[in-house]
Amino acid sequence: MFPWSGQIYVQCDNQQKFIKIQIRQDLALDVSTAPSDQSLAPLPPQTASPMPTTMLPPADQPPQTRTAPATVEISNRTIVFPATPSGDTSESSVEVENRGQQVRWYLSSFAPPYVKGVDSSGDVYRATYTAFRCPRVSGTLGANDKMQVPITFLPRDRGDYAQFWDLECHPVAEPQHKTRIRFQLCGTGVKVGPAAAPQEADCSLVKTEAFKTRRRPDPVADGGMTGQEEALCRGVYAPQDHYSFPPTRVGETSTLKVNMRNNSLETHGLMFLTPKEPFHIKHSRYSLR
């Protein structure tokens, strides 16, 4: 069993490192301290035991089982869309380059889209609808390959839109080696007519103030809005309104995770309707804090 040598893999804060371990036989089998003696004392100097040269690879050559980390880059981390009339769409793309081995990648929005310049007040609003849509949010990218992921800008109001997205990827054979790249999407919505603040009953834009200077009417108490619509106005939403399952073989299953977010100060109870086959939801009731 001894002498022994090997490696320990350590990963923390998206950084990884291999530590070489060597156990010498003469130290491992040292019995100079009596078993009954509970005190700790340093071992006397020992002569280093000869280590077999075949146990470890040369210093300039990595072990055969170690795989180089994936090197994925985005050419431009700020994607700017052309000015787009509200209710219309425009297209752009994210160019991704893989300079390492084959990787699996995933795209997801980091935060909801924010809009500034809706009116002349300079307030910042949070859009509760999908302002940037990506039809393809996962896949694989071959070694030393490039790809362009199309993204659609769908403004419903005037103003300057901005949203952060994350590109997460890992080698196909090593899902634990994850890396994440954050990038920003920017676009301007154009609307004909004078600038005006959103109406009180409009839930598509929510002001980001922590406290309002004036009391807003309560649509639920007035009977003008259902509890679900009220929850949406208070900040319960899904980052996307369209989700696609990965290609799945006949007879097999695949799972898609939908993240619901609550930006309000209250806890909301969510109930999902049971879908028809071939779809299935494991839990239909949730409490979202």
C-alpha positions in Angstrom: 0.0 0.0 0.0 2.9 2.4 0.8 4.6 4.4 -0.6 1.6 6.0 -2.4 1.2 9.0 -4.6 -1.8 10.6 -6.2 -3.7 13.8 -6.9 -6.5 15.7 -5.2 -8.8 17.9 -7.4 -10.0 21.2 -5.7 -12.6 23.5 -7.3 -13.7 26.8 -5.7 -15.1 30.1 -7.2 -14.8 28.8 -10.8 -11.1 28.0 -10.3 -9.6 24.6 -10.2 -6.3 23.1 -9.1 -4.6 19.7 -8.8 -2.5 19.0 -5.7 0.0 16.2 -5.8 0.1 14.0 -2.7 3.0 11.7 -1.7 3.0 9.3 1.3 6.4 7.9 2.3 6.5 4.5 3.8 8.9 5.3 6.6 6.8 8.1 7.9 3.5 6.3 7.5 4.7 3.3 9.5 6.6 5.2 12.2 5.8 3.8 15.6 8.3 5.8 17.7 5.4 7.4 19.7 3.8 5.0 22.1 0.0 4.4 21.5 -0.7 5.4 25.1 1.0 8.7 24.8 -1.8 11.2 23.8 0.6 14.2 23.4 1.7 15.4 20.0 5.4 15.6 19.3 7.3 16.2 16.0 8.8 13.1 14.3 12.5 12.9 14.3 14.3 13.7 11.1 14.0 10.9 8.6 15.8 10.0 5.5 13.6 10.4 2.5 12.4 7.1 1.1 13.1 6.5 -2.6 10.0 7.0 -4.6 9.4 5.0 -7.8 9.8 7.3 -10.8 6.8 5.6 -12.5 4.3 6.8 -10.0 4.0 10.4 -11.2 4.3 11.9 -14.6 7.0 14.5 -15.4 6.3 18.0 -14.2 5.9 19.4 -17.7 3.4 16.7 -18.7 -0.1 16.6 -17.2 -1.6 13.3 -16.1 -3.4 11.3 -18.7 -6.7 11.4 -16.8 -6.7 15.2 -16.6 -8.6 17.1 -19.2 -7.8 20.6 -20.1 -10.5 23.1 -19.0 -12.9 24.3 -21.6 -12.0 27.7 -23.2 -15.2 29.3 -24.4 -15.3 33.0 -25.3 -17.9 35.5 -26.4 -16.6 37.9 -29.0 -18.8 40.9 -27.8 -20.2 40.9 -24.3 -22.5 43.9 -25.0 -25.0 43.1 -27.9 -26.8 46.3 -29.1 -30.0 45.9 -31.1 -31.1 48.5 -33.7 -33.9 50.9 -32.7 -37.1 48.9 -32.9 -40.7 50.2 -33.0 -42.8 49.0 -30.0 -44.8 45.9 -31.1 -42.2 45.0 -33.7 -39.1 42.9 -33.5 -35.4 43.0 -34.5 -32.7 40.4 -34.6 -29.1 40.0 -33.4 -26.8 37.2 -32.3 -24.2 36.2 -29.8 -21.0 34.8 -31.3 -19.4 32.0 -29.2 -16.0 30.5 -29.9 -14.8 27.3 -28.3 -11.0 26.9 -28.3 -11.0 23.7 -26.3 -12.7 20.4 -26.2 -16.4 19.7 -27.0 -18.7 21.4 -24.5 -22.3 21.5 -23.5 -23.8 25.0 -23.1 -26.8 26.7 -21.6 -28.3 30.2 -21.9 -30.4 31.8 -19.2 -31.4 35.3 -18.2 -29.7 36.5 -15.0 -32.3 39.3 -14.2 -35.4 40.7 -15.7 -35.2 43.4 -18.4 -35.1 47.0 -17.2 -36.3 50.0 -19.1 -35.3 53.6 -18.8 -36.7 56.6 -20.8 -40.3 55.4 -20.8 -41.3 58.9 -19.8 -39.7 62.2 -19.0 -39.3 61.4 -15.2 -36.1 59.4 -15.7 -37.5 56.5 -13.6 -36.4 52.9 -14.2 -39.0 50.3 -14.8 -38.8 46.5 -14.7 -40.5 44.7 -17.7 -42.6 41.8 -16.6 -42.7 40.4 -20.2 -40.1 38.8 -22.4 -38.2 41.7 -24.0 -35.3 39.5 -25.3 -36.1 36.0 -26.6 -33.6 33.2 -27.5 -35.2 30.3 -29.4 -32.3 28.0 -28.6 -31.1 28.0 -25.0 -28.9 24.8 -24.9 -26.8 22.6 -27.0 -23.3 21.3 -27.7 -20.4 23.1 -29.3 -17.6 21.1 -30.9 -13.9 21.5 -30.2 -12.3 24.5 -31.9 -15.7 25.5 -33.3 -17.8 28.6 -33.5 -21.5 29.3 -33.4 -23.9 32.2 -33.5 -27.0 32.1 -31.2 -29.8 34.3 -32.6 -31.7 36.6 -30.2 -34.9 38.5 -30.8 -35.7 42.0 -29.3 -39.4 42.5 -28.7 -40.1 45.9 -27.1 -43.7 46.8 -26.1 -42.9 50.3 -25.0 -40.5 53.1 -25.7 -37.3 53.4 -23.8 -33.8 51.9 -23.5 -33.9 48.2 -22.6 -31.1 46.3 -20.9 -30.9 42.7 -19.6 -28.0 40.5 -18.4 -27.7 36.9 -19.5 -25.4 34.0 -18.5 -23.7 31.5 -20.8 -22.8 28.4 -18.8 -20.8 25.6 -20.3 -18.8 22.5 -19.3 -17.0 19.7 -21.1 -19.3 17.0 -22.2 -17.4 14.4 -20.2 -16.9 16.5 -17.1 -20.1 18.3 -16.1 -18.5 19.4 -12.8 -16.1 21.7 -14.6 -18.6 24.6 -15.2 -17.7 28.0 -16.4 -20.0 31.0 -16.7 -19.8 34.1 -18.9 -22.1 37.1 -18.4 -23.1 39.4 -21.2 -25.6 42.2 -21.7 -28.3 42.8 -24.2 -29.3 46.4 -25.0 -32.0 47.8 -27.3 -34.1 50.9 -27.8 -37.9 50.8 -28.2 -39.4 53.5 -30.4 -43.0 54.7 -30.0 -44.8 57.4 -31.9 -46.4 60.1 -29.7 -45.6 62.0 -26.6 -43.8 60.2 -23.7 -46.2 59.2 -21.0 -45.9 57.1 -17.8 -47.5 53.7 -17.8 -51.1 53.5 -16.7 -51.9 52.2 -13.3 -53.6 49.1 -14.6 -50.7 48.3 -17.0 -48.7 45.4 -15.5 -46.1 45.2 -18.3 -43.9 47.8 -16.6 -43.3 48.0 -12.9 -41.4 51.0 -11.3 -38.4 49.8 -9.4 -38.8 52.2 -6.4 -38.7 50.5 -3.0 -41.4 53.0 -1.7 -44.0 54.9 -3.7 -44.6 58.6 -3.0 -48.3 58.2 -3.7 -50.8 55.5 -3.0 -51.6 53.3 -5.9 -55.1 52.0 -6.2 -55.7 48.4 -5.2 -57.3 46.6 -8.2 -58.0 43.5 -6.1 -59.9 45.4 -3.4 -61.8 47.3 -6.1 -62.7 44.1 -7.8 -61.0 45.0 -11.1 -58.2 42.4 -11.1 -57.9 38.7 -10.2 -55.4 37.5 -7.6 -53.2 35.9 -10.3 -53.1 39.2 -12.2 -52.3 41.1 -9.0 -49.4 38.6 -8.3 -48.0 39.4 -11.7 -48.1 43.1 -11.1 -46.4 42.7 -7.7 -43.5 40.9 -9.4 -44.2 37.1 -9.7 -43.0 36.0 -13.2 -41.1 33.6 -15.3 -38.0 34.9 -17.0 -39.2 33.4 -20.3 -42.6 32.7 -21.8 -41.4 30.0 -24.1 -39.4 26.9 -23.1 -38.2 24.1 -25.4 -37.2 20.6 -24.3 -34.0 19.1 -25.8 -34.3 16.4 -28.5 -35.5 13.2 -26.8 -35.4 9.7 -28.0 -38.7 7.8 -28.3 -39.3 5.9 -25.1 -36.9 8.0 -23.0 -37.6 11.1 -20.9 -36.1 14.6 -20.5 -36.6 17.2 -17.8 -36.9 20.9 -18.2 -36.7 23.3 -15.2 -38.7 26.5 -15.1 -37.6 29.1 -12.6 -40.3 31.3 -11.2 -39.2 34.6 -9.6 -40.8 36.8 -7.0 -39.6 40.4 -6.8 -42.4 41.5 -4.4 -42.1 41.7 -0.6 -44.8 39.0 0.0 -44.9 35.3 -0.2 -47.2 33.9 -3.0 -48.8 30.5 -3.4 -48.5 29.1 -6.9 -50.7 26.4 -8.4 -49.9 24.8 -11.8 -52.5 23.0 -13.9 -51.7 19.4 -14.7 -50.7 19.2 -18.4 -51.8 16.6 -20.8 -49.6 13.7 -21.9 -46.8 13.4 -22.8 -46.0 16.2 -20.3 -45.9 15.7 -16.6 -45.4 18.1 -13.6 -44.0 16.5 -10.4 -45.4 19.1 -8.0 -48.3 21.4 -8.8 -48.3 23.7 -5.7 -45.4 25.9 -4.5 -44.9 28.6 -2.0 -42.7 31.4 -3.5 -41.1 33.7 -1.0 
